Amino acid sequence: MKILIVDDEELIRNVIKTYCLNEGYKVIEAENGIKAVDAVSENANIDLIILDIMMPKMDGFEALKKIKEIKDIPVIMLSARKEEIDKLSSFNLGVDDYVTKPFSPKELMARVKAILKRSEKVLDKYTYKTLELDTLGHTLKIDNKMIKITPKEYELLIYFINNKGVALTREQLLANVWGYDFYGDDRTVDTHIKMLRHNLGKYRNLIQTVRSVGYKFESEAE
């Protein structure tokens, strides 16, 4: 997932960028509306924009109008202004969320995840060699034989596939598969991955251990 952060304050961009990178997102930055529009024109695969309103050269409202003409991308609007008219104007222009400054970076990330989850394309089927995962039927087959896995193993597998090639920390897996309200620890992740690998049999190495980080799903593995 790639996120465009647009704010004329470098400190704010750096804070948001740090949290985004910690969640495994790729980041592009822009310091004003003009550069934001250019970034959208030059990058076809931006998944979400965090856009400040008050910026020099071109403010967030004007930038948003031009961006929507190029591509319909989910947008979270940032603003130091709490006036209702600003919120209404933002939502009328098609923003997905509105966050006032000062804000909690953790709360902002929760909103980012919620929007990305709503907007992500639903995976109907995933196939790798003789492994077949049918997300509509909730079935997993290997060599045309049905494989029984627990609901949590199924969620883990889906999350790995949707983040193929990305090194995921145990904390990310806990937050995104178990949820923020879960009070377990890293051993919970390790135990479920051990069971999932066992059930994947000859494809167990699709889930690779990344030393000092966590795990990643790598389809080139055998």
N, C-alpha and C positions, 0 to 999 in steps of 0.2 A: 504494500500500500504506500502511495506517495502523497505527502501533504505539503501544500503551499502555505507558508506563514508570511503574512503581509502586515508589517507594522513599521512605523518610522523610528521607533525606539529599539535600538540594538539590544539593550538589556532584556526587554520583553521577548524579543525574537529568540534570544539565546536560552532563556528559561523554557519557553515552549519547545524549542528545538531539542533541548536536553531530555525532556520528558517524552517527546515523540520518538527519539532515537532509542530510549530505554524500553519503549514498547515495541521496538522492531520496525517502526515506520521509516521510510525514506523521506528526506526533507529538502524542499526548495525554499529559498527566502527572497523576499522583495521588500524594499524600503518605502515604496510609494505605489499609488494606484497604477501609474503608467507601466512600471516594471512588472506589476502583477498581471496586467493584461498581456504584456509581452510574454511573460512566463507561460501563461495559459495557451497562447498562440503557438509557442515553440514546444510545448510538452503535451502530447495527446493523452498521456496516462496519469494525469493528476486525479486523485480519488476524492480529495476534500480540501477546502480552503478555509483557513482561519484569517479573517479579514478585519482590520481595524477601520473605524470610520474616519477619525480625524487624522489626515495625513496631508503633507504638502504636495503640490503639483496636481494631484488628482485624488479626491477623497474616496472613501470606501463605497459610498452610494453610487458615484459615477463609474467607478471601477466595476462594481457589481453589474450594472446595466450592460457594460461592454462585454464583460465576461459571459453573461447569460446569452449574448448574441453569438458567441463563439461556441460555447458548450455548456450543457446543463450539468454543473458540478455542485455537489452539496457544499453549503457555506455556513460557517459559524461566524457571526458578526461580533467583534469586540468593540466596546466603547466605554469611555470614562463618563459619558452622559447617561443619566438614568431617566430622562424625560420619556413619557409614554409615546410621544409623537415620533421619536427616533426608533423605538421598538416597532411601532405600527408601520413606519416607512420601510424598515428592514424586512418585515414579514410580507408586506405588500410587494416587495421586489423579489421575493422568493427565497429568503434565507431560511435555513433549517433550524437555527437556534441563535439566541442572542445572549451574550455574556458581558456583564458590566465589570469594569475595573474598579478597584483591585479584585483579582479573582484567585481562586485556588487552582493551581496547576493540576492537582489530582482530580478535581471536579471537572475541569476542562477536558482531561483525558477520558473521563467516564462518558462525557457528552460526545466526544469524538468517536469512541467505540460504539456507542449506541447508534449514531448516525450511519457509520460505516456498515454496521450490522444490518440496518434497515435497507441500505442501498446496494449491498453486495449482491452479485448475481448468484442465484441458487444453482448449486451443482446438482444436476440430475443423475449423472453417472460418471464414475471414474474407473478407467481400465488401465492396468499395467500388466502386460504379458497375459498370464492366466488368472490374474486377480481382478475380480469385478465387484465394484461397490455400487449398489443401486440405492441412492438416497431417497427416492420416492417410495420404494418398497422396503427400505430399511434392511437390506440384506447384503451379506458379504459372501462371495464365492471364490474359491481357489480350486483350479483344475475342475471347474464345474460342480464342485461339492460345496454345500452350504456350510458356512463356518459360524458357530455360535459365539458371540461376544456380548459382553454386558453393555447396557446403555451408556455407561461412562466411557468404556473402551471405544464404543462407536463414536461418541462426541469427540474424543481425543483424536481418533483417526481422521474424522472430518476436518478438525481444526488443523492438523498437520498437513493434510492435502491442500487446504485453502491457503496455507502459508509455506508451500513447497519451496525448499531451498533456503529458508530463513532459519537462522539459529535462534531458538526460543528458550528463554530461561524458565526455570521451574516456577518462578513467581508469575510470569506471563501465563503459563499453562493453568496455574491455580486460579488466576483472576478471570481468564476467559472461558475456561471449561467448567470449573467448579463455582466461580462467581466470587465477588468481593466479600460476601457475607460468610464464606466458608472459613472455618477456623482450623483447618488442617495444616500440615507442614510439608516440606519437600519429600518426605518419605512416602506420602500419599501418591505423589506424581510418579516416583520411581517404581512403586509397587504396581500401579496400573499399567505403566509402560512395559514392565516385565511381563505381565499377563498378556498384554496386547501383542508383544513380540512373540510370545509363545504361540498364540492363536494364529499369527500370520505365517508360522511355519517357515517354509523356504524363503519367504519374503520378509523375514524378521529384520534384515539389515536395511530395509527401507527407512527404518527409524534409527538414525545414527546418534551416537553420543558425541557431544561437542565438549571437549575438556574445558573446565572452568566456566562453562556457559550453561549448557543444558542439553537440548536435543534438537534435531532437525530431520525433516522428511526429505530424502534425496532419491528421486525416482531413477537416477542413473545407476544406483546400487543394485547388486544382484542378491 
